[in-house]
Amino acid sequence: MARKRNIINNTEIPEFDLELLARCFIPQILEYYSDIERDNETNEESQQE
């Protein structure tokens, strides 16, 4: 079964290259936001004490 594609690419950058970049950056983005959430939880706990 083929993968459904709903990607809008209005640039001259090939879709393959965009997907490759996304695969490289997504783990770092997820790590960054998980660190922010962890910091927020730590700040909330320290304020309750």
CYANA upper distance limits for C-alpha pairs under 8 A (distance plus 0.5 A):
  9 ASN  CA     13 ILE  CA      8.39
  9 ASN  CA     15 GLU  CA      7.66
 13 ILE  CA     17 ASP  CA      7.27
 13 ILE  CA     18 LEU  CA      7.48
 14 PRO  CA     18 LEU  CA      7.11
 15 GLU  CA     19 GLU  CA      6.72
 16 PHE  CA     20 LEU  CA      6.71
 17 ASP  CA     21 LEU  CA      6.73
 18 LEU  CA     22 ALA  CA      6.68
 19 GLU  CA     23 ARG  CA      6.68
 20 LEU  CA     24 CYS  CA      6.91
 21 LEU  CA     25 PHE  CA      6.70
 22 ALA  CA     26 ILE  CA      6.24
 23 ARG  CA     27 PRO  CA      7.95
 24 CYS  CA     28 GLN  CA      8.24
 25 PHE  CA     29 ILE  CA      6.67
 26 ILE  CA     30 LEU  CA      6.56
 27 PRO  CA     31 GLU  CA      6.66
 28 GLN  CA     32 TYR  CA      6.62
 29 ILE  CA     33 TYR  CA      6.83
 30 LEU  CA     34 SER  CA      6.59
 31 GLU  CA     35 ASP  CA      6.67
 32 TYR  CA     36 ILE  CA      6.95
 33 TYR  CA     37 GLU  CA      6.71
 34 SER  CA     38 ARG  CA      6.60
 35 ASP  CA     39 ASP  CA      6.60
 36 ILE  CA     40 ASN  CA      6.65
 37 GLU  CA     41 GLU  CA      6.71
 38 ARG  CA     42 THR  CA      6.68
 39 ASP  CA     43 ASN  CA      6.63
 40 ASN  CA     44 GLU  CA      6.65
 41 GLU  CA     45 GLU  CA      6.70
 42 THR  CA     46 SER  CA      6.71
 43 ASN  CA     47 GLN  CA      6.68
 44 GLU  CA     48 GLN  CA      6.85
 45 GLU  CA     49 GLU  CA      7.10
